[in-house]
Amino acid sequence: MHRIVWGRATSSNVMKVLWALGELELPFERIDVGGAFGKTDTPEYRAMNPTGLVPTLQEGDFTLWESNAIVRYLGQTHASGTKPWPTDAHTRATIDHWMDAQQTVLNRPMSGVFWGLVRTPPDKRDLTAVAASIEETARAWRMIDAKLQHHDFIAGADFTLCDIPWGVHAHRWFGMDYQGLTRPELPALRTWYDRLCQRPAYQKHVMATPIA
């Protein structure tokens, strides 16, 4: 099966899909679209993904968009019944709610930090606004840190699909230049991040990509 991921490698949402594919050892082709590459407003792309966002997964005649939905689809089709995507309904629902919490709890304030520090030139940064975004983002990370004080990964003892959405942003959280702004000390979160850094697919698809 010819599998294509449409999206630039520096997109956090694209990284989720690439990392999931790497964990599952699934072959794919990636085509640069979005951001500086453009091409997401073309009729051809909009026919696949009417939002005009990235990523989009294409497998033959089947297309799918929304990063977490793609990660779940890959889990269902290639890892169902395994530790990353178990079949028990309660366990899977727990993984699901942590995956979606990344979008509803972390995404907005984390975007404020990222855009304020990475996408804004130093002389134009509003450090007061960035500091407020860091504090709000830290509340989300404290929630994860509390879970990680009891086990190695977010949903329990094993790596699961819900570690992927949070793990992509953890690399940015620990890797961005804060220029005098501080993050709270969250030892369990840092240990989890260090654990992710040992995973080859994380190294290849998240850590090796510039924070840009």
Z-matrix of the N, CA and C atoms (Angstrom, degrees):
N
C 1 1.468
C 2 1.524 1 109.96
N 3 1.325 2 116.85 1 130.03
C 4 1.453 3 120.88 2 177.48
C 5 1.526 4 108.27 3 -85.35
N 6 1.303 5 115.78 4 117.03
C 7 1.471 6 122.15 5 -176.02
C 8 1.521 7 108.31 6 -112.79
N 9 1.343 8 116.45 7 127.92
C 10 1.464 9 121.42 8 -178.86
C 11 1.531 10 108.96 9 -123.11
N 12 1.319 11 115.70 10 134.11
C 13 1.461 12 122.01 11 170.05
C 14 1.524 13 107.09 12 -108.40
N 15 1.319 14 115.71 13 119.47
C 16 1.463 15 121.39 14 176.51
C 17 1.527 16 107.83 15 -93.91
N 18 1.333 17 115.82 16 120.29
C 19 1.466 18 119.28 17 177.95
C 20 1.510 19 111.60 18 153.05
N 21 1.318 20 115.78 19 151.22
C 22 1.471 21 121.40 20 179.85
C 23 1.530 22 109.90 21 -76.56
N 24 1.311 23 116.18 22 144.93
C 25 1.464 24 121.33 23 -174.50
C 26 1.518 25 112.97 24 -67.21
N 27 1.347 26 118.35 25 -21.28
C 28 1.463 27 120.99 26 -177.97
C 29 1.526 28 112.97 27 -82.83
N 30 1.323 29 118.42 28 -6.20
C 31 1.463 30 121.41 29 177.34
C 32 1.521 31 110.11 30 -75.06
N 33 1.324 32 117.24 31 130.48
C 34 1.467 33 120.02 32 179.24
C 35 1.519 34 111.09 33 -61.44
N 36 1.325 35 117.39 34 -36.21
C 37 1.462 36 119.53 35 -179.69
C 38 1.526 37 111.76 36 -70.74
N 39 1.327 38 116.62 37 -35.82
C 40 1.460 39 119.78 38 175.27
C 41 1.531 40 109.99 39 -66.97
N 42 1.331 41 116.41 40 -39.78
C 43 1.465 42 120.31 41 178.68
C 44 1.524 43 111.82 42 -55.93
N 45 1.326 44 117.09 43 -39.00
C 46 1.469 45 119.93 44 179.38
C 47 1.530 46 110.17 45 -55.58
N 48 1.316 47 115.29 46 -47.69
C 49 1.462 48 120.47 47 -176.44
C 50 1.523 49 110.80 48 -68.48
N 51 1.329 50 117.04 49 -43.35
C 52 1.465 51 120.08 50 179.57
C 53 1.519 52 110.88 51 -62.86
N 54 1.323 53 116.54 52 -42.03
C 55 1.461 54 120.51 53 179.06
C 56 1.533 55 110.63 54 -63.52
N 57 1.338 56 116.21 55 -44.56
C 58 1.466 57 119.62 56 178.17
C 59 1.523 58 111.17 57 -59.95
N 60 1.320 59 117.18 58 -44.12
C 61 1.457 60 120.87 59 177.50
C 62 1.524 61 111.09 60 -61.55
N 63 1.322 62 115.81 61 -39.21
C 64 1.460 63 119.62 62 177.99
C 65 1.512 64 112.47 63 -65.80
N 66 1.334 65 116.84 64 -42.96
C 67 1.465 66 120.53 65 178.21
C 68 1.526 67 110.90 66 -60.18
N 69 1.326 68 116.07 67 -38.17
C 70 1.461 69 120.87 68 -177.49
C 71 1.525 70 112.84 69 -88.79
N 72 1.335 71 115.96 70 0.16
C 73 1.464 72 122.57 71 178.22
C 74 1.530 73 112.13 72 55.60
N 75 1.331 74 114.89 73 45.44
C 76 1.459 75 121.67 74 -179.23
C 77 1.537 76 109.58 75 -101.95
N 78 1.316 77 118.50 76 131.07
C 79 1.462 78 120.61 77 179.25
C 80 1.527 79 111.32 78 -72.82
N 81 1.317 80 116.14 79 149.48
C 82 1.464 81 120.47 80 179.35
C 83 1.514 82 109.69 81 -160.88
N 84 1.309 83 114.14 82 160.75
C 85 1.467 84 123.23 83 169.66
C 86 1.513 85 107.06 84 -111.60
N 87 1.338 86 117.12 85 140.00
C 88 1.464 87 120.07 86 176.14
C 89 1.517 88 109.38 87 -115.65
N 90 1.333 89 115.96 88 136.37
C 91 1.462 90 121.99 89 178.72
C 92 1.523 91 108.57 90 -117.61
N 93 1.326 92 116.99 91 126.96
C 94 1.463 93 121.79 92 -178.36
C 95 1.524 94 110.89 93 -70.43
N 96 1.303 95 116.26 94 116.68
C 97 1.466 96 123.20 95 168.30
C 98 1.523 97 107.16 96 -143.25
N 99 1.319 98 116.16 97 160.95
C 100 1.452 99 121.19 98 -179.94
C 101 1.515 100 111.88 99 89.14
N 102 1.332 101 115.85 100 159.16
C 103 1.451 102 120.48 101 -179.47
C 104 1.512 103 111.09 102 59.96
N 105 1.331 104 116.04 103 -134.56
C 106 1.464 105 121.00 104 -178.62
C 107 1.523 106 112.64 105 -65.02
N 108 1.328 107 117.65 106 -19.40
C 109 1.460 108 120.89 107 -179.21
C 110 1.531 109 112.34 108 -79.89
N 111 1.340 110 116.93 109 -21.41
C 112 1.453 111 120.03 110 -179.45
C 113 1.521 112 111.86 111 63.12
N 114 1.317 113 115.78 112 -146.87
C 115 1.468 114 125.90 113 174.38
C 116 1.531 115 114.08 114 73.32
N 117 1.324 116 118.58 115 0.05
C 118 1.465 117 118.96 116 179.77
C 119 1.522 118 112.44 117 -86.84
N 120 1.338 119 117.03 118 -7.29
C 121 1.467 120 120.60 119 177.69
C 122 1.520 121 112.28 120 -99.56
N 123 1.313 122 116.73 121 5.84
C 124 1.462 123 118.92 122 -180.00
C 125 1.529 124 110.00 123 -75.33
N 126 1.322 125 117.80 124 152.72
C 127 1.463 126 119.76 125 176.95
C 128 1.528 127 112.71 126 -57.66
N 129 1.332 128 115.81 127 -35.32
C 130 1.461 129 119.56 128 -178.76
C 131 1.524 130 111.37 129 -65.34
N 132 1.343 131 116.23 130 -44.06
C 133 1.466 132 118.61 131 -179.86
C 134 1.527 133 110.76 132 -70.68
N 135 1.333 134 116.69 133 -42.76
C 136 1.463 135 119.96 134 -179.73
C 137 1.523 136 111.87 135 -62.92
N 138 1.331 137 117.03 136 -26.55
C 139 1.460 138 119.38 137 175.93
C 140 1.522 139 111.15 138 -66.94
N 141 1.327 140 116.50 139 -30.21
C 142 1.468 141 120.73 140 175.90
C 143 1.518 142 111.52 141 -82.97
N 144 1.330 143 115.80 142 -41.34
C 145 1.464 144 121.45 143 -173.69
C 146 1.523 145 108.51 144 -139.67
N 147 1.322 146 118.35 145 99.12
C 148 1.460 147 120.72 146 -174.92
C 149 1.522 148 113.93 147 -67.72
N 150 1.342 149 118.51 148 -12.95
C 151 1.461 150 120.19 149 178.29
C 152 1.531 151 111.50 150 -75.95
N 153 1.340 152 117.21 151 -21.95
C 154 1.455 153 119.99 152 -175.65
C 155 1.517 154 113.34 153 72.22
N 156 1.333 155 116.78 154 16.99
C 157 1.461 156 121.25 155 179.89
C 158 1.521 157 109.57 156 -105.47
N 159 1.334 158 115.80 157 174.67
C 160 1.467 159 121.54 158 175.30
C 161 1.528 160 107.66 159 -121.43
N 162 1.345 161 115.85 160 152.77
C 163 1.452 162 129.77 161 5.72
C 164 1.523 163 112.64 162 -91.98
N 165 1.324 164 114.04 163 167.42
C 166 1.459 165 122.58 164 166.27
C 167 1.528 166 107.08 165 -128.25
N 168 1.314 167 115.91 166 133.61
C 169 1.459 168 121.63 167 175.70
C 170 1.517 169 108.40 168 -101.45
N 171 1.309 170 115.89 169 133.60
C 172 1.464 171 121.54 170 178.05
C 173 1.521 172 108.76 171 -126.04
N 174 1.321 173 116.04 172 123.74
C 175 1.458 174 122.66 173 175.69
C 176 1.521 175 107.49 174 -129.06
N 177 1.302 176 116.21 175 97.99
C 178 1.453 177 119.63 176 -175.50
C 179 1.521 178 110.43 177 61.11
N 180 1.332 179 117.26 178 -123.22
C 181 1.457 180 121.79 179 179.72
C 182 1.527 181 112.86 180 -86.24
N 183 1.327 182 117.39 181 -3.19
C 184 1.462 183 121.30 182 -176.90
C 185 1.522 184 110.03 183 -97.45
N 186 1.333 185 116.59 184 131.58
C 187 1.459 186 120.98 185 174.91
C 188 1.522 187 109.08 186 -127.17
N 189 1.332 188 114.81 187 150.94
C 190 1.464 189 121.08 188 -178.43
C 191 1.514 190 108.31 189 -148.37
N 192 1.328 191 115.91 190 137.32
C 193 1.454 192 120.56 191 176.04
C 194 1.521 193 109.13 192 -129.02
N 195 1.328 194 116.15 193 173.43
C 196 1.468 195 127.33 194 -168.29
C 197 1.529 196 108.93 195 81.38
N 198 1.324 197 114.98 196 114.50
C 199 1.469 198 120.85 197 -169.18
C 200 1.523 199 113.14 198 -58.94
N 201 1.334 200 117.96 199 -46.60
C 202 1.462 201 118.71 200 -178.41
C 203 1.522 202 111.35 201 -66.50
N 204 1.330 203 117.11 202 -35.20
C 205 1.461 204 120.05 203 176.76
C 206 1.524 205 110.39 204 -63.78
N 207 1.325 206 116.62 205 -39.19
C 208 1.457 207 119.90 206 179.07
C 209 1.531 208 110.44 207 -65.48
N 210 1.334 209 116.61 208 -44.05
C 211 1.464 210 119.98 209 179.31
C 212 1.525 211 110.35 210 -60.43
N 213 1.335 212 117.05 211 -42.65
C 214 1.472 213 119.99 212 178.47
C 215 1.528 214 111.09 213 -64.64
N 216 1.315 215 116.40 214 -40.92
C 217 1.468 216 120.33 215 178.59
C 218 1.524 217 110.60 216 -60.54
N 219 1.317 218 116.64 217 -44.54
C 220 1.459 219 119.90 218 178.84
C 221 1.521 220 111.18 219 -63.04
N 222 1.333 221 115.78 220 -38.63
C 223 1.455 222 119.11 221 176.59
C 224 1.517 223 112.02 222 -63.98
N 225 1.334 224 116.37 223 -43.62
C 226 1.460 225 120.90 224 -178.59
C 227 1.525 226 111.61 225 -65.62
N 228 1.319 227 117.23 226 -40.87
C 229 1.465 228 120.17 227 -174.55
C 230 1.520 229 113.54 228 -84.92
N 231 1.347 230 117.39 229 -21.56
C 232 1.461 231 118.73 230 -173.77
C 233 1.531 232 114.43 231 -130.26
N 234 1.323 233 118.52 232 -4.95
C 235 1.468 234 119.02 233 -177.71
C 236 1.521 235 112.72 234 -142.73
N 237 1.310 236 118.08 235 15.02
C 238 1.459 237 120.35 236 -178.85
C 239 1.525 238 110.23 237 -60.79
N 240 1.325 239 115.52 238 130.75
C 241 1.455 240 120.85 239 -179.47
C 242 1.513 241 113.80 240 88.08
N 243 1.323 242 117.24 241 1.61
C 244 1.463 243 121.18 242 176.64
C 245 1.526 244 109.61 243 -98.99
N 246 1.323 245 116.87 244 174.82
C 247 1.468 246 120.19 245 -179.50
C 248 1.530 247 112.83 246 -61.33
N 249 1.325 248 120.04 247 -39.12
C 250 1.475 249 118.26 248 178.18
C 251 1.524 250 114.22 249 -65.88
N 252 1.339 251 118.75 250 -27.58
C 253 1.463 252 121.57 251 -177.12
C 254 1.534 253 109.19 252 -146.49
N 255 1.319 254 117.74 253 73.66
C 256 1.467 255 121.75 254 -175.31
C 257 1.523 256 111.84 255 -70.27
N 258 1.312 257 116.32 256 163.76
C 259 1.463 258 120.42 257 -176.56
C 260 1.520 259 113.09 258 -90.10
N 261 1.326 260 118.43 259 -19.40
C 262 1.465 261 119.77 260 178.98
C 263 1.522 262 110.08 261 -57.41
N 264 1.332 263 116.58 262 128.64
C 265 1.470 264 121.06 263 -172.40
C 266 1.518 265 111.99 264 -62.43
N 267 1.315 266 118.35 265 -42.15
C 268 1.468 267 120.65 266 -178.17
C 269 1.526 268 111.05 267 -68.11
N 270 1.322 269 116.59 268 -41.98
C 271 1.462 270 120.28 269 179.21
C 272 1.517 271 110.66 270 -64.59
N 273 1.316 272 115.75 271 -43.52
C 274 1.466 273 119.44 272 -179.63
C 275 1.527 274 110.68 273 -66.67
N 276 1.313 275 118.29 274 -39.25
C 277 1.467 276 120.78 275 178.17
C 278 1.525 277 110.94 276 -63.48
N 279 1.327 278 116.50 277 -37.09
C 280 1.463 279 120.01 278 176.93
C 281 1.521 280 110.59 279 -63.46
N 282 1.318 281 116.71 280 -43.67
C 283 1.465 282 120.46 281 176.31
C 284 1.528 283 109.96 282 -60.50
N 285 1.318 284 115.81 283 -43.55
C 286 1.465 285 121.44 284 179.76
C 287 1.524 286 112.30 285 -58.29
N 288 1.334 287 116.17 286 -47.47
C 289 1.472 288 116.14 287 -174.46
C 290 1.526 289 111.99 288 -69.92
N 291 1.333 290 117.65 289 -29.95
C 292 1.461 291 118.45 290 174.91
C 293 1.522 292 111.58 291 -72.38
N 294 1.321 293 117.25 292 -35.27
C 295 1.461 294 119.32 293 175.47
C 296 1.523 295 110.55 294 -60.26
N 297 1.322 296 116.45 295 -47.22
C 298 1.459 297 119.53 296 -176.02
C 299 1.525 298 112.01 297 -73.45
N 300 1.325 299 117.24 298 -26.52
C 301 1.467 300 119.63 299 177.17
C 302 1.525 301 111.63 300 -63.60
N 303 1.323 302 116.66 301 -28.26
C 304 1.469 303 118.07 302 175.38
C 305 1.523 304 110.18 303 -59.72
N 306 1.327 305 116.79 304 -40.75
C 307 1.462 306 120.57 305 -179.41
C 308 1.519 307 111.99 306 -72.43
N 309 1.322 308 116.99 307 -39.97
C 310 1.470 309 119.44 308 -172.17
C 311 1.523 310 113.54 309 -88.29
N 312 1.339 311 117.62 310 -28.10
C 313 1.465 312 120.83 311 -174.49
C 314 1.529 313 112.52 312 -106.11
N 315 1.323 314 116.55 313 -41.42
C 316 1.465 315 119.99 314 -173.60
C 317 1.519 316 113.94 315 -94.12
N 318 1.320 317 118.05 316 -35.15
C 319 1.457 318 120.94 317 -164.49
C 320 1.529 319 113.80 318 -59.49
N 321 1.327 320 117.36 319 -47.76
C 322 1.470 321 119.52 320 -175.06
C 323 1.528 322 112.34 321 -65.43
N 324 1.358 323 120.04 322 -53.22
C 325 1.460 324 117.48 323 -179.89
C 326 1.519 325 113.50 324 -66.96
N 327 1.336 326 117.19 325 -34.13
C 328 1.459 327 119.69 326 178.66
C 329 1.522 328 110.40 327 -64.98
N 330 1.322 329 116.97 328 -35.49
C 331 1.464 330 120.39 329 175.55
C 332 1.518 331 110.94 330 -62.79
N 333 1.336 332 116.59 331 -36.92
C 334 1.460 333 120.30 332 177.34
C 335 1.518 334 112.25 333 -62.80
N 336 1.332 335 116.10 334 -39.45
C 337 1.468 336 120.31 335 177.22
C 338 1.527 337 109.91 336 -66.87
N 339 1.330 338 115.65 337 -47.55
C 340 1.468 339 120.40 338 -175.73
C 341 1.524 340 111.41 339 -63.59
N 342 1.320 341 116.34 340 -49.64
C 343 1.455 342 118.94 341 -179.03
C 344 1.535 343 111.19 342 -67.07
N 345 1.330 344 116.39 343 -35.83
C 346 1.457 345 119.59 344 -178.72
C 347 1.515 346 113.85 345 -69.27
N 348 1.349 347 117.07 346 -29.83
C 349 1.454 348 120.30 347 -176.45
C 350 1.522 349 114.04 348 -105.47
N 351 1.327 350 117.44 349 -36.69
C 352 1.457 351 120.64 350 -173.24
C 353 1.527 352 111.69 351 -96.09
N 354 1.316 353 116.52 352 -42.78
C 355 1.466 354 119.70 353 -174.06
C 356 1.537 355 112.83 354 -93.08
N 357 1.320 356 117.29 355 -2.13
C 358 1.469 357 120.99 356 -179.87
C 359 1.527 358 109.18 357 -113.91
N 360 1.330 359 118.75 358 128.89
C 361 1.471 360 120.76 359 178.14
C 362 1.527 361 111.00 360 -57.26
N 363 1.335 362 118.30 361 147.00
C 364 1.471 363 121.16 362 -176.99
C 365 1.518 364 114.39 363 -51.76
N 366 1.336 365 117.95 364 -39.10
C 367 1.461 366 120.13 365 -176.48
C 368 1.522 367 113.09 366 -76.06
N 369 1.321 368 117.15 367 -7.52
C 370 1.462 369 120.14 368 -179.54
C 371 1.533 370 112.54 369 -114.04
N 372 1.315 371 117.43 370 4.55
C 373 1.456 372 120.58 371 -177.55
C 374 1.530 373 111.60 372 -71.47
N 375 1.311 374 114.89 373 138.27
C 376 1.461 375 121.63 374 172.95
C 377 1.525 376 106.31 375 -97.57
N 378 1.325 377 115.88 376 90.71
C 379 1.457 378 119.92 377 -173.24
C 380 1.522 379 112.54 378 -67.63
N 381 1.316 380 117.48 379 -24.73
C 382 1.464 381 119.49 380 175.64
C 383 1.522 382 110.31 381 -66.79
N 384 1.327 383 115.68 382 -45.07
C 385 1.464 384 119.82 383 178.19
C 386 1.520 385 110.89 384 -66.06
N 387 1.335 386 116.80 385 -39.38
C 388 1.462 387 119.84 386 178.99
C 389 1.526 388 110.36 387 -64.11
N 390 1.326 389 116.62 388 -41.98
C 391 1.469 390 120.06 389 179.10
C 392 1.525 391 111.09 390 -60.57
N 393 1.333 392 116.88 391 -39.26
C 394 1.466 393 120.61 392 177.83
C 395 1.529 394 110.58 393 -65.80
N 396 1.335 395 116.60 394 -39.33
C 397 1.467 396 120.27 395 177.82
C 398 1.526 397 110.94 396 -66.65
N 399 1.328 398 116.91 397 -38.30
C 400 1.464 399 120.37 398 177.78
C 401 1.521 400 110.05 399 -61.86
N 402 1.316 401 116.82 400 -43.20
C 403 1.469 402 119.87 401 -179.29
C 404 1.519 403 111.23 402 -64.51
N 405 1.325 404 117.17 403 -41.75
C 406 1.462 405 119.51 404 178.69
C 407 1.526 406 110.97 405 -67.91
N 408 1.336 407 115.98 406 -39.66
C 409 1.462 408 119.64 407 177.02
C 410 1.521 409 110.73 408 -63.59
N 411 1.338 410 115.80 409 -39.22
C 412 1.464 411 119.86 410 -179.85
C 413 1.523 412 111.79 411 -61.33
N 414 1.322 413 117.76 412 -32.06
C 415 1.468 414 119.39 413 177.39
C 416 1.516 415 110.94 414 -62.39
N 417 1.341 416 116.29 415 -38.99
C 418 1.464 417 119.69 416 176.66
C 419 1.524 418 110.76 417 -66.71
N 420 1.321 419 117.11 418 -42.16
C 421 1.463 420 119.70 419 179.87
C 422 1.530 421 111.60 420 -68.40
N 423 1.325 422 117.60 421 -31.49
C 424 1.472 423 119.03 422 175.84
C 425 1.521 424 110.84 423 -63.17
N 426 1.319 425 116.68 424 -35.78
C 427 1.458 426 121.08 425 177.17
C 428 1.533 427 109.78 426 -61.46
N 429 1.321 428 116.74 427 -42.95
C 430 1.461 429 120.58 428 178.30
C 431 1.523 430 110.51 429 -70.17
N 432 1.321 431 117.05 430 -41.11
C 433 1.459 432 121.01 431 178.77
C 434 1.528 433 110.88 432 -57.83
N 435 1.324 434 116.88 433 -38.90
C 436 1.469 435 120.27 434 179.42
C 437 1.522 436 111.05 435 -62.58
N 438 1.341 437 117.03 436 -39.33
C 439 1.459 438 120.25 437 177.14
C 440 1.528 439 110.99 438 -66.48
N 441 1.316 440 115.89 439 -40.63
C 442 1.458 441 120.99 440 -174.13
C 443 1.526 442 112.68 441 -75.99
N 444 1.303 443 117.86 442 -8.31
C 445 1.461 444 120.12 443 174.12
C 446 1.524 445 111.73 444 -72.64
N 447 1.326 446 115.94 445 -13.40
C 448 1.465 447 120.53 446 -175.63
C 449 1.520 448 113.96 447 -111.67
N 450 1.330 449 118.19 448 -17.69
C 451 1.449 450 120.79 449 178.43
C 452 1.526 451 109.97 450 -158.59
N 453 1.318 452 116.22 451 170.92
C 454 1.467 453 120.95 452 -169.54
C 455 1.519 454 114.30 453 -74.06
N 456 1.328 455 117.28 454 -28.52
C 457 1.457 456 120.53 455 -176.79
C 458 1.524 457 109.64 456 -129.62
N 459 1.322 458 117.15 457 170.88
C 460 1.460 459 120.49 458 -168.99
C 461 1.518 460 112.37 459 -61.77
N 462 1.326 461 117.46 460 -43.46
C 463 1.467 462 120.33 461 -175.94
C 464 1.523 463 113.37 462 -93.35
N 465 1.318 464 117.95 463 -2.75
C 466 1.457 465 119.35 464 -179.32
C 467 1.515 466 112.40 465 154.55
N 468 1.320 467 115.81 466 -149.35
C 469 1.458 468 121.13 467 -174.30
C 470 1.521 469 112.94 468 -73.45
N 471 1.330 470 117.02 469 -22.37
C 472 1.458 471 120.82 470 -172.96
C 473 1.524 472 112.62 471 -113.33
N 474 1.322 473 115.60 472 153.07
C 475 1.459 474 121.73 473 171.85
C 476 1.523 475 109.16 474 -64.59
N 477 1.344 476 116.31 475 130.70
C 478 1.458 477 121.55 476 177.00
C 479 1.525 478 109.19 477 -133.06
N 480 1.320 479 115.21 478 176.78
C 481 1.465 480 119.71 479 -177.35
C 482 1.519 481 112.92 480 -61.83
N 483 1.336 482 118.77 481 -24.43
C 484 1.469 483 118.60 482 -178.67
C 485 1.526 484 112.63 483 -73.12
N 486 1.327 485 117.66 484 -15.79
C 487 1.465 486 119.22 485 174.48
C 488 1.525 487 111.52 486 -71.20
N 489 1.326 488 116.69 487 -20.79
C 490 1.464 489 119.69 488 -175.13
C 491 1.532 490 112.80 489 -69.82
N 492 1.342 491 120.70 490 -53.27
C 493 1.467 492 118.52 491 -179.19
C 494 1.532 493 113.03 492 -60.13
N 495 1.328 494 116.56 493 -40.71
C 496 1.463 495 119.66 494 179.76
C 497 1.528 496 111.03 495 -73.12
N 498 1.331 497 116.32 496 -36.76
C 499 1.457 498 119.66 497 -176.73
C 500 1.508 499 113.77 498 -65.24
N 501 1.324 500 117.03 499 -35.42
C 502 1.468 501 120.40 500 176.22
C 503 1.523 502 110.13 501 -59.37
N 504 1.314 503 116.30 502 -44.23
C 505 1.466 504 119.76 503 -177.46
C 506 1.523 505 112.27 504 -77.87
N 507 1.318 506 117.10 505 -24.19
C 508 1.465 507 119.46 506 175.76
C 509 1.530 508 110.39 507 -61.94
N 510 1.331 509 116.86 508 -37.04
C 511 1.466 510 119.03 509 178.98
C 512 1.526 511 110.25 510 -63.12
N 513 1.306 512 116.83 511 -39.64
C 514 1.466 513 119.20 512 177.24
C 515 1.532 514 111.05 513 -69.75
N 516 1.313 515 115.98 514 -40.58
C 517 1.472 516 120.41 515 -179.13
C 518 1.525 517 110.93 516 -57.97
N 519 1.314 518 116.55 517 -44.42
C 520 1.460 519 119.97 518 -178.49
C 521 1.522 520 112.88 519 -86.94
N 522 1.335 521 117.79 520 -16.84
C 523 1.452 522 119.69 521 -173.24
C 524 1.509 523 116.05 522 -102.33
N 525 1.329 524 118.42 523 -13.36
C 526 1.466 525 119.71 524 -178.00
C 527 1.526 526 111.53 525 -75.33
N 528 1.331 527 115.10 526 151.49
C 529 1.460 528 122.40 527 177.42
C 530 1.528 529 108.33 528 -82.26
N 531 1.333 530 116.19 529 114.70
C 532 1.462 531 119.86 530 -175.49
C 533 1.531 532 113.43 531 -93.57
N 534 1.306 533 118.87 532 -10.26
C 535 1.467 534 123.61 533 173.70
C 536 1.525 535 112.94 534 43.97
N 537 1.315 536 115.35 535 62.74
C 538 1.461 537 120.25 536 175.30
C 539 1.509 538 114.40 537 91.21
N 540 1.325 539 118.05 538 -17.46
C 541 1.450 540 120.85 539 175.31
C 542 1.529 541 108.88 540 -81.58
N 543 1.308 542 116.28 541 146.45
C 544 1.460 543 119.44 542 -174.02
C 545 1.518 544 111.51 543 -113.39
N 546 1.318 545 114.15 544 151.28
C 547 1.453 546 122.43 545 172.05
C 548 1.521 547 108.33 546 -107.09
N 549 1.324 548 118.23 547 151.73
C 550 1.465 549 119.27 548 176.12
C 551 1.523 550 110.37 549 -69.33
N 552 1.309 551 116.28 550 151.65
C 553 1.460 552 121.00 551 175.23
C 554 1.527 553 108.22 552 -78.01
N 555 1.317 554 115.89 553 118.39
C 556 1.462 555 122.03 554 179.49
C 557 1.526 556 107.22 555 -128.94
N 558 1.340 557 116.97 556 84.62
C 559 1.472 558 120.45 557 -171.67
C 560 1.526 559 114.38 558 -59.82
N 561 1.328 560 117.64 559 -40.51
C 562 1.469 561 119.43 560 -178.75
C 563 1.525 562 110.61 561 -66.26
N 564 1.320 563 116.09 562 -38.77
C 565 1.467 564 120.09 563 177.55
C 566 1.522 565 110.28 564 -63.46
N 567 1.327 566 116.59 565 -43.65
C 568 1.464 567 120.20 566 -179.44
C 569 1.530 568 110.79 567 -64.09
N 570 1.323 569 117.06 568 -40.25
C 571 1.464 570 120.29 569 178.85
C 572 1.527 571 111.05 570 -63.51
N 573 1.335 572 116.04 571 -40.95
C 574 1.472 573 120.45 572 176.52
C 575 1.519 574 110.65 573 -62.53
N 576 1.323 575 117.05 574 -44.99
C 577 1.456 576 120.60 575 178.11
C 578 1.527 577 110.85 576 -60.07
N 579 1.326 578 116.88 577 -44.55
C 580 1.457 579 120.27 578 177.81
C 581 1.533 580 110.58 579 -60.93
N 582 1.325 581 116.55 580 -34.20
C 583 1.468 582 120.96 581 177.89
C 584 1.540 583 109.76 582 -67.14
N 585 1.320 584 116.50 583 -42.13
C 586 1.468 585 119.46 584 177.25
C 587 1.518 586 111.26 585 -62.26
N 588 1.317 587 116.14 586 -34.85
C 589 1.464 588 120.41 587 -177.70
C 590 1.526 589 112.73 588 -65.41
N 591 1.305 590 117.47 589 -12.15
C 592 1.458 591 121.06 590 177.03
C 593 1.531 592 112.29 591 -87.95
N 594 1.332 593 117.08 592 -7.98
C 595 1.459 594 120.78 593 -176.47
C 596 1.538 595 109.36 594 -85.41
N 597 1.326 596 118.52 595 124.37
C 598 1.474 597 120.45 596 -176.66
C 599 1.525 598 113.95 597 -56.49
N 600 1.339 599 118.03 598 -39.87
C 601 1.470 600 119.66 599 -178.49
C 602 1.525 601 110.91 600 -68.13
N 603 1.321 602 117.48 601 -32.90
C 604 1.470 603 121.49 602 176.62
C 605 1.530 604 109.57 603 -68.55
N 606 1.312 605 115.76 604 -43.23
C 607 1.459 606 119.75 605 178.23
C 608 1.526 607 111.05 606 -58.89
N 609 1.327 608 116.10 607 -42.99
C 610 1.464 609 120.45 608 -174.59
C 611 1.519 610 113.10 609 -75.18
N 612 1.322 611 117.52 610 -42.96
C 613 1.460 612 119.76 611 -169.85
C 614 1.533 613 114.41 612 -102.60
N 615 1.324 614 117.82 613 -11.55
C 616 1.462 615 120.55 614 178.99
C 617 1.527 616 110.54 615 -119.42
N 618 1.320 617 116.42 616 -59.05
C 619 1.457 618 120.04 617 -173.80
C 620 1.533 619 112.85 618 -66.24
N 621 1.321 620 116.91 619 -34.50
C 622 1.476 621 120.01 620 -176.77
C 623 1.518 622 113.49 621 -78.72
N 624 1.327 623 116.41 622 -7.95
C 625 1.473 624 120.60 623 -178.37
C 626 1.521 625 110.19 624 -93.72
N 627 1.322 626 119.22 625 128.58
C 628 1.467 627 120.38 626 -179.52
C 629 1.522 628 112.01 627 -58.81
N 630 1.325 629 115.82 628 143.81
C 631 1.467 630 120.32 629 174.73
C 632 1.517 631 106.28 630 -80.31
N 633 1.341 632 114.99 631 99.81
C 634 1.467 633 118.50 632 -172.52
C 635 1.526 634 109.87 633 -152.32
